[in-house]
Amino acid sequence: MTSTSASSSPWLSSTDRCDRCGARGYVVAVFDGGVLVFCAHHGRQYSTMLTTTAALVFDESDQVLVA
């Protein structure tokens, strides 16, 4: 499993949505059978599962602005 973070994602744009709740996507998990996109919240919630089962996890959740 590889985890990457960068300010310019080759994976995500502002139109990508979480497959769980529809919020803006910040985490992409690549599996043998396809790709899942998660918001920062669900990316954190499923992080253990993602890091142990996905071939690649691209995490841009550090781009979320917290007020």
N, C-alpha and C positions, 0 to 999 in steps of 0.2 A: 504494500500500500504506500502510495506517495501522497503527501499533503503539501499543498502549495498555497501561497498567499501573495497577491500582487495587486497593484492599484489599477492595472489595465488587464481585465480578464479576457482570455480568448474564448471563454465559455459563456459568460453571462452578460446580459444587457439589462437595461431598466424594464424591459418588457417580459423578462423571464419571471415566472411565478412558481411559488412553492406548490409541489404536488400534494401536499397535505392540507393546506389552508388557503392558498391563493395569494398570500402576501408576496412581496418582492423577494425573489430568490437570491441568496448569497452563498449557498453551498451546493456544489454539484458532486454527485457520487456516480462514478462510472463502474458498471458491472458488466459481466460477460453478456448478459441479455439486454442491456440498455442503460439508460441514464435517468437518474432521479435528481430533481432540483428541490431544495429546501430553503425556507427562510432562516434567518439567524437562530430564532427560537427552536425550530424543529431540528435544525442542524446540530445544535447543542444537545437537544433531547435524545437524538439518535446517534450521537458521535461515537459511542463505544461500538455499536453495531456497524456503523459505516467504516470505521477504521479497521475492523477485523474482517469484513466481508467484501468491501469494494476494492476494485483494482486501482482506482485513483479517486482521491477526494480533493477537490479544489475549493478552498474555503476563503471567501471574501468578507466574512462577517465582521472583520475589523474595520470595514468601511461604514458600518452603521454608526450614525451620530446619536449620542446619548445626551439628552438635555439635562 
